[in-house]
Amino acid sequence: MNKLLVLPILVLSLISFQLNAQCCPTSKSDKKVTINNNQQTVKIVKFKITGITCAGCSNTIYKALKEANGIIEHSVKYPGDIAIIEFDDTKTSIEALKKVIEKKGYKVKVVKENIEGKA
């Protein structure tokens, strides 16, 4: 009786291994994708913002930065009154980012700048 159970289990195991092998592509069939980002220089700036009194203020700044050109990623923290912005310096500058925030009625001071890297 044990021999009768072993044979179906063995057959089912082999079938499942075969199905698994067909499920995932092998590395030979994977396509290689190359992205050329040589022109983009990413910088990160940290601003201290004066005048944020609530989460609505930080949301106003966040939305204004979201619409600005050259922003890759950003966050505005309240409480803490800090904005951290990762941007492409071929499309915008620290001064331009400061002006975006200042146009909304807040004062901006650079805490840390020019942390460079490649995207």
ChimeraX attribute file (.defattr): number of C-alpha atoms within 10 A of each C-alpha:
attribute: neighborCount
match mode: 1-to-1
recipient: residues
	/A:1	5
	/A:2	6
	/A:3	7
	/A:4	8
	/A:5	9
	/A:6	11
	/A:7	11
	/A:8	11
	/A:9	11
	/A:10	10
	/A:11	10
	/A:12	12
	/A:13	12
	/A:14	12
	/A:15	12
	/A:16	10
	/A:17	11
	/A:18	11
	/A:19	11
	/A:20	10
	/A:21	11
	/A:22	9
	/A:23	9
	/A:24	8
	/A:25	9
	/A:26	9
	/A:27	8
	/A:28	6
	/A:29	7
	/A:30	8
	/A:31	7
	/A:32	7
	/A:33	6
	/A:34	6
	/A:35	6
	/A:36	8
	/A:37	9
	/A:38	8
	/A:39	11
	/A:40	15
	/A:41	15
	/A:42	19
	/A:43	22
	/A:44	21
	/A:45	20
	/A:46	22
	/A:47	22
	/A:48	18
	/A:49	24
	/A:50	15
	/A:51	13
	/A:52	21
	/A:53	11
	/A:54	11
	/A:55	13
	/A:56	11
	/A:57	17
	/A:58	22
	/A:59	16
	/A:60	15
	/A:61	22
	/A:62	17
	/A:63	11
	/A:64	15
	/A:65	22
	/A:66	15
	/A:67	10
	/A:68	15
	/A:69	14
	/A:70	18
	/A:71	21
	/A:72	15
	/A:73	13
	/A:74	16
	/A:75	17
	/A:76	24
	/A:77	16
	/A:78	17
	/A:79	11
	/A:80	11
	/A:81	19
	/A:82	21
	/A:83	23
	/A:84	18
	/A:85	21
	/A:86	19
	/A:87	26
	/A:88	21
	/A:89	18
	/A:90	12
	/A:91	13
	/A:92	14
	/A:93	17
	/A:94	19
	/A:95	9
	/A:96	13
	/A:97	21
	/A:98	18
	/A:99	15
	/A:100	18
	/A:101	20
	/A:102	15
	/A:103	11
	/A:104	12
	/A:105	14
	/A:106	16
	/A:107	16
	/A:108	21
	/A:109	12
	/A:110	15
	/A:111	13
	/A:112	12
	/A:113	14
	/A:114	13
	/A:115	11
	/A:116	14
	/A:117	10
	/A:118	11
	/A:119	14
